[in-house]
Amino acid sequence: MRHGKKHNHLGRTTSHRKAMLSNMTCSLIEHKRINTTVAKAKALRVYAEPLITKSKSDTTHNRRIVFSHLRDKEAVTELFKEISVKVADRPGGYLRIIKLGNRQGDNAPMAMVELVDYNEIYNPNGNKVKKTTRRGRSKKVETPEVEGTVTEEKSEEE
């Protein structure tokens, strides 16, 4: 049964897990991408993405909340000054997890975690790439001349 298992404990105590995820988030903010195991990467995404969402509105309260999780003044400053500007129009999904294969020593599955807006290969124009959603079928406007030629061709074929 899976009662009360809401997150991966990663084989650590609560304090060790919180400290590890905090340090991994600070490293991710500093370097923009890190390599880790797949299980830690998935746990990091759950931990870091709400903090990045908090950084989108730069208030004293949000800074204090993020600082209580990260405990690194430089990381909090960089998160609120640089990263929040790049992710301002993104509604979520700030991290990308790319599986790399297995580690040589213990065959653990490895992954690279990166901030989506800082990868120039997938996003060459920076924040300028925006997806447009189409809500309906586009309606073609035809001139009467085009319609007349189409009907004449159909009538000749019949």
C-alpha positions in Angstrom: 0.0 0.0 0.0 1.2 3.5 -0.7 -0.6 5.3 2.2 1.2 8.6 3.2 3.9 8.3 0.5 3.6 11.7 -1.1 7.2 12.2 -2.1 10.4 10.2 -2.7 12.4 10.0 0.6 15.6 9.3 -1.4 16.9 7.2 1.5 17.6 10.2 3.7 16.2 11.8 6.8 13.9 14.8 6.5 16.6 17.3 7.4 19.2 15.7 5.1 16.7 15.6 2.2 15.7 19.3 2.7 19.3 20.4 2.9 20.3 18.4 -0.2 17.4 19.7 -2.3 18.2 23.3 -1.1 21.8 22.9 -2.1 20.9 21.4 -5.4 18.5 24.2 -6.2 21.2 26.8 -5.3 23.6 25.0 -7.7 21.0 24.9 -10.4 20.4 28.6 -10.0 24.1 29.4 -10.1 25.1 27.1 -13.0 21.8 26.9 -14.9 22.2 23.1 -15.3 23.4 20.2 -13.1 23.9 16.4 -13.5 22.3 14.2 -10.9 20.3 10.9 -10.7 16.8 10.7 -12.2 15.2 10.2 -8.8 16.9 13.3 -7.4 16.0 15.3 -10.5 12.3 14.5 -10.2 12.4 15.5 -6.5 14.3 18.7 -7.4 11.7 19.7 -9.9 8.9 19.4 -7.3 11.1 21.5 -4.9 12.4 24.2 -7.2 9.6 25.1 -9.5 7.3 26.6 -6.8 10.3 28.7 -5.7 10.8 30.0 -9.3 7.1 30.8 -9.4 7.4 32.8 -6.2 10.3 34.8 -7.7 8.0 36.1 -10.5 6.6 38.7 -8.2 9.4 40.5 -6.4 8.0 41.3 -2.9 9.7 41.2 0.4 7.4 38.4 1.6 8.2 36.2 -1.4 11.9 36.9 -1.0 11.7 35.8 2.7 9.8 32.6 1.8 12.4 31.7 -0.9 15.3 32.5 1.4 13.8 30.3 4.1 14.0 27.4 1.6 17.4 28.2 0.0 19.5 29.9 2.8 21.8 31.4 0.2 21.7 35.2 -0.3 23.4 35.1 -3.7 21.1 32.4 -5.1 18.0 34.3 -4.0 19.3 37.6 -5.5 20.1 35.9 -8.9 16.8 34.1 -8.8 14.8 37.3 -8.4 16.9 39.5 -10.6 17.9 37.4 -13.6 15.9 34.1 -13.7 12.5 35.7 -12.9 12.8 38.1 -15.8 13.4 35.2 -18.3 10.5 33.1 -17.0 8.1 36.0 -16.5 5.7 34.9 -19.4 6.1 31.2 -18.9 3.1 29.7 -17.0 5.2 26.8 -15.5 7.5 24.1 -16.5 10.8 25.9 -15.8 13.0 22.9 -15.6 13.9 20.3 -18.2 15.1 16.8 -17.3 17.2 15.0 -19.9 18.1 11.4 -19.2 21.8 10.7 -19.9 22.2 7.0 -19.3 23.6 5.0 -16.4 26.5 5.9 -14.1 29.7 3.9 -14.6 30.2 2.9 -10.9 26.9 1.8 -9.7 24.7 1.8 -12.9 22.4 4.5 -11.5 20.3 6.2 -14.1 21.6 9.8 -14.5 19.9 12.9 -15.8 20.7 16.5 -16.6 18.4 19.2 -15.0 18.5 22.6 -16.7 16.5 25.8 -16.7 14.4 25.8 -19.9 15.0 29.4 -20.9 18.8 29.2 -20.6 19.3 26.5 -23.3 20.2 28.1 -26.6 19.9 24.9 -28.6 16.2 24.3 -27.9 15.3 27.9 -27.6 17.7 29.9 -29.9 15.8 33.3 -29.7 15.5 33.4 -26.0 12.1 34.5 -24.7 11.0 35.7 -28.1 9.6 32.3 -29.0 5.9 32.2 -28.2 3.4 29.5 -29.1 0.1 30.7 -30.6 -3.0 28.7 -29.9 -5.6 28.4 -32.6 -9.1 28.2 -31.2 -11.0 27.4 -34.3 -10.7 26.5 -37.9 -9.3 29.3 -40.1 -11.8 30.5 -42.7 -10.5 31.1 -46.1 -11.8 34.2 -47.9 -12.3 33.5 -51.6 -13.0 36.1 -54.2 -16.0 35.7 -56.5 -13.7 35.2 -59.5 -12.0 32.2 -57.9 -15.3 30.7 -56.9 -16.6 31.1 -60.5 -13.6 29.4 -62.0 -13.8 26.5 -59.6 -17.5 25.9 -60.4 -16.9 26.1 -64.1 -14.2 23.5 -63.9 -16.4 21.2 -61.9 -19.3 21.6 -64.3 -17.0 20.8 -67.3 -15.8 17.6 -65.6 -19.4 16.4 -64.9 
